[in-house]
Amino acid sequence: MILEPVPPYWPSHFRIKFATSSWERNACAALRRQVFCAEQGIFADDDRDAIDGHAIPICALSTLGGDADAVVGTVRIHEDPAHRGTWWGSRLAVAGAFRGTAALGAGLIQVAVSAAHARGCTRFLAHVQDRNVPLFQALHWASLATIDLHGRPHHRMQADLAAYPPMQDPEHGLVTFRKAA
């Protein structure tokens, strides 16, 4: 009897939440290095900057048997120290194998803006790479200006806070499911 090969495991759902444990924060940093340094070549060795000292990292976790297995997406948020109520999102990254499979980018954006909204955000901004502008526009963001950052075209964009109700428990976050094959 010939056995059929077993297909690789693929999580059925993902949890998107604040990165609260050290392994989650370390995995977020590693994923950012993979995407922004190794894959896109935007930074040489590391993408960390002064913002990381006060930013809140958010992670998308794959699950195995219902438990967190790996960080497969990340973004960070922070309040602008010079403009109270203005928050920024940056360094949105999703692992290559998980892009387009479970709306992880949209989920990360939802948690980022909704969590900031619950913390007094009156304006939420991000510098978005040109190729990602359609995703943000579909999620109720408007382009305010085009700029060049790190040698690449970006848009300074603003979220419509009315589309992002305050999230009171981002440490728990939300669950998103894998798209049907």
C-alpha positions in Angstrom: 0.0 0.0 0.0 1.3 3.4 -1.0 0.7 6.2 1.5 -0.3 9.6 0.3 2.0 12.3 1.4 0.8 14.3 4.4 0.2 18.0 3.5 2.1 20.5 5.6 0.2 21.9 8.6 -1.5 25.2 8.0 -3.2 27.1 10.8 -6.9 27.6 10.6 -6.8 30.8 12.6 -4.5 33.6 13.8 -4.6 35.8 16.8 -3.7 39.5 16.4 -2.8 41.3 19.6 -0.2 43.4 21.5 3.1 41.5 21.7 3.2 41.1 25.5 5.8 38.4 26.0 9.5 38.6 25.3 9.4 35.8 22.7 6.7 37.7 20.8 8.6 41.0 20.9 11.8 39.2 19.8 10.0 37.4 17.0 8.4 40.7 15.8 11.9 42.2 15.6 13.2 39.2 13.7 10.3 39.3 11.2 10.9 43.0 10.6 14.6 42.3 9.9 13.6 39.5 7.5 11.1 41.7 5.6 12.8 45.2 5.6 16.4 44.1 5.6 16.8 40.7 3.9 13.8 40.8 1.6 13.3 44.4 0.6 16.8 45.7 1.3 15.5 49.0 2.8 17.9 48.7 5.7 21.3 47.1 5.9 21.4 45.0 9.1 18.5 46.1 11.3 15.5 48.4 11.0 15.3 49.4 14.7 15.3 53.1 15.5 14.6 55.5 18.3 10.8 54.9 18.0 11.2 51.3 19.2 12.1 52.7 22.6 8.5 53.8 23.2 6.4 52.0 20.5 3.9 49.2 21.2 4.6 46.1 19.1 1.6 44.2 17.8 1.9 40.7 16.5 -0.1 38.2 14.4 0.3 34.8 15.8 -0.3 31.5 13.9 -1.7 28.8 16.1 -1.1 25.1 16.6 -3.7 23.2 18.5 -5.2 26.5 19.6 -1.9 27.8 21.2 0.3 30.5 19.8 3.0 29.0 17.5 4.8 31.7 15.7 4.8 35.4 14.9 3.7 35.7 11.2 2.9 39.5 11.1 3.8 42.6 13.0 3.3 46.4 13.2 4.2 49.0 15.8 2.3 52.0 17.1 3.2 55.1 19.1 1.9 58.4 20.1 3.7 61.4 18.6 5.4 63.0 21.6 5.2 66.5 20.0 1.5 66.2 19.1 -0.7 64.7 21.8 -3.5 62.6 20.3 -1.7 61.9 17.1 -0.6 58.3 16.8 1.5 56.6 14.1 1.7 53.1 12.8 4.9 51.8 11.2 6.9 48.7 10.1 3.9 46.7 9.0 5.2 43.3 7.9 3.7 39.9 7.1 5.8 36.8 6.6 5.9 35.9 2.9 4.2 32.5 3.3 1.3 34.1 5.0 0.6 37.1 2.7 -2.9 37.0 1.2 -3.9 33.9 3.3 -5.9 35.3 6.3 -6.2 39.1 6.0 -3.3 39.5 8.4 -2.4 43.0 7.2 -5.9 44.2 7.6 -6.1 42.6 11.1 -2.9 44.2 12.2 -4.2 47.6 11.0 -7.5 47.1 12.8 -5.8 46.3 16.1 -3.3 49.1 15.7 -5.8 51.9 15.0 -8.5 50.6 17.3 -6.1 50.2 20.2 -4.7 53.7 19.7 -8.3 55.0 19.4 -9.0 53.6 22.9 -5.9 55.4 24.2 -7.0 58.9 23.2 -6.0 58.9 19.5 -7.6 61.7 17.6 -5.5 61.3 14.4 -3.8 58.1 13.2 -1.1 58.4 10.5 1.2 56.1 8.7 3.8 56.2 5.9 2.6 53.5 3.5 4.7 52.0 0.7 3.2 52.9 -2.7 2.3 49.3 -3.5 0.2 49.0 -0.3 -1.9 52.1 -0.7 -4.9 50.2 -2.3 -5.1 48.0 0.8 -5.2 51.0 3.1 -7.7 52.9 1.0 -10.0 49.8 1.1 -9.7 50.0 4.9 -10.9 53.7 5.1 -7.6 55.5 4.9 -6.9 58.6 2.8 -3.7 59.7 1.2 -2.5 63.1 2.4 0.7 63.4 0.4 3.3 61.4 -1.5 6.9 61.4 -0.1 10.1 59.5 -0.7 11.3 57.5 2.4 14.4 55.3 2.3 14.6 55.8 -1.5 11.1 54.4 -2.1 7.8 56.1 -2.8 5.4 56.3 0.1 2.1 58.0 0.9 1.5 59.8 4.2 -2.0 58.4 5.0 -4.6 59.0 7.7 -7.2 56.5 9.0 -10.8 57.4 9.3 -11.2 56.8 13.0 -15.0 56.3 12.6 -14.2 53.0 10.9 -12.1 51.8 13.9 -14.1 51.6 17.2 -11.9 51.7 20.3 -10.5 48.3 21.3 -10.3 48.1 25.1 -8.4 44.8 25.3 -5.7 44.7 22.6 -3.6 42.4 24.8 -6.2 39.8 23.9 -6.8 41.2 20.4 -8.9 39.6 17.7 -9.0 36.3 15.7 -8.9 36.1 11.9 -9.4 32.9 9.9 -7.5 31.4 7.0 -9.2 32.1 3.7 -10.9 29.1 2.1 -8.7 27.4 -0.5 
